[in-house]
């Protein structure tokens, strides 16, 4: 069993660990919010690129590859955005 002085020291240490990690979590939330904001800007910032690719008919290999890459990036974007949004909401 811990002595009174050890209990007090242990409680102080626990408070220090909690405080330090609260700052880490706050920074993580700030970083997640910045990531979510950057991801949210993609559809607006690159609307012209998306519109151009959507108009492609697949007439050449470049158009086909651009359409395929856009599809893959949309899936990756949606997954990453969901993670960033969940972190922001949870923290």
Residue pairs with C-beta under 8 A, 6 or more apart in sequence:
2 10
25 91
26 91
28 87
28 91
29 87
29 88
29 91
32 84
32 87
32 88
32 91
33 88
35 80
35 84
36 81
36 84
36 85
36 88
39 77
39 80
39 81
39 84
40 81
42 77
43 50
50 70
53 63
53 66
53 67
53 70
56 63
56 64
56 66
56 67
57 63
58 64
58 67
